[in-house]
């Protein structure tokens, strides 16, 4: 989760977006490197972002997990958190988040639908105190993508399909990115963060990204 204190999937079904059930076809997602926008995503502007250091392009993708309230899915609360409109009296847990200013570049909902909060060429406030391969301040050079879910509860196949599509599109748009530069929040903030959690299926994600990249731009 952005700074807030699986197996068993059929790869063949996930490989073709048209085989997915639900409202979202991830094949329609496109990254515009010119403006950092994800076409095909719902756009919700977060004020919790700023410019990257001069000349800094994205070099890392950080996968997060989030649910608000914890363990509950759906509703307007993630949008509200990332736009500083989360009501402290909306749920007892929300009181612990009062005054928090966080964001992510994008969110993948349980049904695979995608929301973008921050253009990819700007710095979202998602990783907090962090380091990767000896480099601190991962927000400077990373893209943060939230998955709606919990550490132990697992994620939906539509989410893997959408996330893989986004990762592949980002790798095509930003040359410094690659499938090997996709990590979890727990990897850049070990001991402090645990998401996306033990239930996240890394082999599945990497397989889907590879298949998308091998298929070429579409």
Protein Blocks (a to p, Z undefined) as FASTA:
>chain_A
ZZiacehiafklmmpmmlpgcjbdfklpccdfknopaehiacdddfbbcdddehiacfbd
cdddddddehiaejjklmmmmnopacfklpfklmmmgoiacddfbdcdfkopacdfbdfk
bccdfklpadeehiahkllmpccdddeddfklopafklmmmmmmmmmmmmmmmmkbcfkl
cccfklmmghkaccebjklcfklmmmmmmmmmmnopZZ
